[in-house]
Amino acid sequence: MKKPMNTFTMAATLAGLALSMSLSGAAAAAAADAKEQFFPVLSYRTGAYAPNGIPFANGYVDYLKYVNTKGGINGVKVTYEECETGYATDKGVECYERLKGKNATVFQSLSTGITFALTEKVPNDKIPLITAGYGRSESADGMVFKWNFPLTGTYWDAADVLIQHLGKKEGGLDKLAGKKVALVYHDSPFGKEPIPLLQERSKLNGFELILLPVAPPGVEQKSTWLQVRQSRPDYVLLWGWGVMNSTAIKEAVATGYPREKMYGVWWAGAEPDVKDVGDAAKGYNALALQHGAEPDAKIVKDILRDVHGKGQGTGAPEEVGQVLYMRGLSAAMLAVEGVKRAQERFGKGKVMTGEQARWGYENLALDQKKLDALGFAGVMRPISTSCADHRGAGWARVHTWSGKKWEFTSDWYEASEMIIKPMVKAAADKYAAEKKIERRSPQDCQS
C-alpha cells in the first residue's frame, strides 16, 4: 500500500519541481539570448577529391566567419560545424543525421550522390537543401521539390550552354549537324546528369553524341582516350571532378587531342585541375558558374582584411579568390542571404528555423544592387527564385586556361528555357508519380 506523502516530502518535491522549472527556464532564456544560426558544413578534406573539396570548404567557412565580423545576420551570430564525407554518399548521410538535430538551417552536400539520398529525407525533417550548380536538374521545379534549391543553375543548364557555345564557334547551331561530340563523364549520378539534355540537343542539332564513362575516381583513363583517338570527335565535353580532370587533360596531351577542343563543366575548370599540367593544359576550356577566379573582387579583399588579416583564415591566403574558393564563398553567401530574406518576414534579428529559411530561399531577391553591396560586383548576376522556380538563374560563361591563369573567353550565355523547361516538368512529374507526391497548391506557395 502506497504511503501518503508527508508535508516535508511534499514541500521538498514542490521545491525541486520549482527549481527544475527555474533551471529549464534559465536554459531556455540562455538559448534564446545566444541567438545563434547554425550552418552544418559537409566537406571533404581527405581522399581522392580533397584537392577540389578543400578550397570550396575553406571559402564556405571563411564567408561564415566574415559574416560574424559584420555583426552576424542582423545581430544573430553564425555558428557552424564541419563533417567529413570523403565525397561518399553513405558518409554524407551519416553527417546529415548527426547534424540535422542541432537546429540546422540548410544543408549543402557538394555531391550529387549525397543530394539524391538527402532529397528523400529533407521533406520530413523540414530542412532546405541548396545544391548550387549540382544535384538533380529537375529539382528546379519547386512545385514538386519543395525543399531542394539548385540555385544558380543545373547540369542541364551547363550542358545546354556548352552546346550553344560550340554552335557559336561553328557559325551557328545548324552547323553542328554531322559533328561528333564526346562526353567523357564520371560514372556516377553527377556524371550522368547532363546526358538527357545532350541527347535532346543531339536530336535537335544533328550531332552524334558519344558517351564515354570513367570509373571513379578517374585515375585510369587510358582506354577512354584510346576510344577518343579512334572516334576522333570534333569536341570533348569533360564532366569530371577531382583527380579525374587533371588525368583527362594529361591523357589528352598523351594522345594528341587538342586542348582547345575540350570543354569542362564548371566542376572541371579550377586551379587544381590544371596546375599539375601547366603549359600543356593551355587552351583547355571550362564553364564558369557565373564567377571565375576573382582576385580583384571587393569581397575577396574584405575577407583578406577582416578574416585572414586577423589570423582567422581557414586556409592559405593565396587561395582566396581562386575558382573553387569563390564557389564555396558564393554558396555560403546564398545560404546566409536566404536567412536574411526570411528574417524580413519572420522577424529581423531572430534565429530562423529550417522551415522559415526555406521560405527565404524560395523568395530570394538578389538584384545587382544587393550583390554589389555584398562585394560580389562582377562576380555574380541577379538571382530571383519563386515557388515554381527554385533555380533562380541559368547564366554561365566560358573561361580558358592561359597556361598561368583562367581568363574569360566568352560573353554570358543563358540556358534555353524552351528546351529545358519541358524537360524539367516531365522529369519532376515522373518523380512525383514515383514518390506519390502531389504538386503544391497556390495556397501552399503562400505559406
Secondary structure, 3 states (H helix, E strand, C coil): CCCCCCHHHHHHHHHHHHHHHHHHHHHHHHHHHHCEEEEEEEECCCCCCHHHHHHHHHHHHHHHHHHHHCCCECCEEEEEEEEECCCCHHHHHHHHHHHCCCCECCECCCCHHHHHHHHCCHHHHCCCEECCCCCCHHHHECCCCCCEECCCCCHHHHHHHHHHHHHHHHCCHHHHCCCEEEEEEECCHHHHCCHHHHHHHHHHHCCEEEEEEECCCCCCCHHHHHHHHHHCCCEEEEECCCHHHHHHHHHHHHHCCCHHHEEECCCCCCHHHHCCCHHHHCCCEEEECCCCCCCCCHHHHHHHHHCHHHCCCCCCHHHCCCHHHHHHHHHHHHHHHHHHHHHHHHCCCCCCCHHHHHHHHHCCEECHHHHHHCCCCCCCCCEECCCCECCCCCEEEEEEECCCCEEECCCCEECCHHHHHHHHHHHHHHHHHHHCCCCCCHHHHHC
